[in-house]
């Protein structure tokens, strides 16, 4: 069993298209080690969009942290601003 903070190789996450043998509906299979999930196309698209949103949020958070570190000369100077930015995103329905 993996612990919550254990780092794993991202290449271990596999995504494949498939057709349900039972319903003949399109499905997407997500496999991570021994864990497997099958989701429909709409759910897969939502997951993909959420992943893109999170990637964009991570980049903007990193920019704010790096920028504030340079401006203030303190590596932690951006933490409070990033925290407020994340709160704003949550309230706006984003990452």
C-alpha positions in Angstrom: 0.0 0.0 0.0 1.3 3.4 -0.9 1.4 6.1 1.7 -0.2 9.5 0.9 3.1 11.3 0.5 5.1 8.6 -1.2 6.5 9.7 -4.6 6.0 7.4 -7.5 7.1 7.4 -11.1 4.4 9.3 -13.1 5.0 7.0 -16.1 3.3 4.3 -14.0 0.0 6.0 -14.7 -1.5 4.5 -17.9 -4.5 5.7 -19.8 -6.2 3.7 -22.5 -9.4 3.9 -24.6 -11.6 0.9 -24.6 -15.2 -0.2 -25.4 -17.2 -1.9 -22.7 -17.7 -5.5 -23.5 -21.1 -5.5 -21.7 -22.6 -2.2 -22.9 -20.5 -1.5 -26.0 -20.1 2.1 -24.7 -16.9 4.0 -25.0 -14.8 3.9 -21.8 -11.4 5.1 -20.6 -9.2 2.8 -18.4 -6.9 4.4 -15.9 -4.3 2.1 -14.5 -1.9 3.0 -11.7 0.1 0.0 -10.4 -2.6 -2.5 -9.5 -5.4 0.1 -9.3 -7.7 0.2 -12.2 -10.6 2.6 -12.9 -13.0 2.7 -15.9 -14.7 6.0 -16.6 -16.8 7.4 -19.4 -15.6 9.9 -21.9 -17.3 12.9 -20.2 -15.8 12.0 -16.8 -12.4 11.6 -18.6 -12.7 15.0 -20.2 -13.5 16.6 -16.8 -10.5 14.9 -15.3 -8.3 16.1 -18.2 -9.6 19.7 -17.8 -9.1 19.6 -14.1 -5.5 18.4 -14.6 -4.9 21.3 -17.0 -6.3 23.7 -14.5 -4.1 22.3 -11.8 -1.0 22.6 -14.1 -1.8 26.2 -14.9 -2.4 26.9 -11.2 0.9 25.3 -10.2 2.8 27.4 -12.8 1.2 30.7 -11.7 1.8 29.8 -8.0 5.5 29.1 -8.7 5.8 32.4 -10.6 4.4 34.4 -7.7 6.6 32.6 -5.2 9.7 33.2 -7.3 8.9 36.8 -8.1 8.1 37.7 -4.5 11.3 35.9 -3.4 13.3 38.1 -5.7 11.4 41.4 -4.9 11.4 40.9 -1.1 14.6 39.0 -0.8 12.8 36.4 1.3 12.1 32.9 -0.1 8.8 32.7 1.8 7.6 36.1 0.9 5.1 34.8 -1.7 3.5 32.1 0.5 0.9 34.4 1.9 0.0 35.8 -1.5 -0.1 32.3 -3.0 -2.4 31.2 -0.2 -4.8 34.1 -1.0 -4.6 33.4 -4.7 -5.5 29.7 -4.0 -8.5 30.8 -1.9 -9.6 33.1 -4.7 -9.4 30.2 -7.2 -11.4 27.9 -4.9 -14.1 30.5 -4.5 -14.1 31.1 -8.3 -14.4 27.3 -8.9 -10.9 26.8 -10.2 -8.0 24.6 -9.0 
